[in-house]
């Protein structure tokens, strides 16, 4: 039986991208896409859901608030946080509220798939376990959720650390940069800066457009979408 997934993400384009990513992983079925905490709560009340892909920043509340309310109401579906929140306190609180995995934006499809496959392995082991389990069986099941995924899924030559640095610059208003401008901020070549920007554009985190008004040819600019 497929894992029934609810995608909770306030940006419609990003939400649909996550839903499409989910559909591409064997054994997972998207049963709904919610763009707010209110919509997510309603969907969880009227359909069967095994797994929620939960963004933390929602227009009508925080993802942890939604999760807290769900637990208080007896909803025990599993949750994977899919968010740009990277502070340690947020991770701690998410784990305390029962989040089984934590996926930081932006990410590639291989990174996303790896998380879902970790979760599927955990469910498979849980389903195969006897009614009474031994310590090593518990360790093995929980260990399947703790397998590290490297940033090797990033394009060759790019690193997660520099990617996060580029994202931090893009988040700073006015949240739009050209490759030339990012290269200056990263103290890198324009070619390298463009590779980071193009990767972010490919995974839907920034949008490309042409910037006119200069004396030469228009240059491509990249605008933060989140």
HUFENSUL-V973780 format. One record per backbone hydrogen bond with DSSP energy under -1.0 kcal/mol. CO is the residue of the C=O (numbers start at 1). NH is the residue of the N-H. Records with the same first field share a line. If there is no record, write none. Layout:
CO=NH + NH
//
This chain:
3=29
4=50 + 51
5=31
6=53
7=34
8=55
11=15
12=16
13=17
14=18
15=19
16=20
17=21
18=22
19=23
20=24
22=25
25=28
27=3
29=5
32=7
34=9
36=40
37=41
38=42
39=43
40=44
41=45
50=78
51=6
52=80
53=8
54=82
56=63
58=61
61=58
62=66
63=67
64=68
65=69
66=70
67=71
68=72
69=73
70=75
71=74
78=52
79=100
80=54
81=103
83=105
87=91
88=92
89=93
90=94
91=95
92=96
93=97
94=99
95=98
101=81
103=83
108=112
109=113
110=114
111=115
112=116
113=117
114=118
115=119
116=120
117=121
118=122
119=123
120=124
121=125
122=126
123=127
124=128
134=138
135=139
136=140
137=141
138=142
139=143
140=144
142=145
143=146
151=154
155=158
159=163
160=164
161=165
162=166
163=167
164=168
165=169
166=170
167=171
172=175
175=224
177=222
178=182
179=183
180=184
181=185
182=186
183=187 + 188
189=193
190=194
191=195
192=196
193=197
194=198
195=199
196=200
197=201
198=202
199=203
200=205 + 206
201=204
205=225
207=223
209=221
211=219
219=211
221=209
222=177
223=207
//
